[in-house]
Amino acid sequence: MLKGLGDVGQMIKLQRELKNIQKRLKKSEASGTSHDGAVSVTVNGEYRIVDLSIDQEFAGKADKKTLEKAIANAVNNAVDRIKEHMAEEMQKLTGGMNIPGMGDLLK
């Protein structure tokens, strides 16, 4: 009869699962810290900062440039971690298959 219809069904199922994972990942959070640990940042799956903490003693002693670098480092660290988390979740969905373009869906 209709050969390949099972494949379409699988793709629809995969698409639904992807949407569910995207919703869940938007709510996920990951934290990162600066190299010296004086600044910590938490971002969500939409790459929004949801928490920022700066050690008071560090803030009082650090010059502007040092503080800016520490904040940037902590933010970048947190973003890297949330991206890793998202990639792991995508691997679970695809069963480790390398599907072109799938990694870009959550960027």
Order of alpha helices (4+ residues) and beta strands (2+ residues): alpha-beta-beta-beta-alpha-alpha
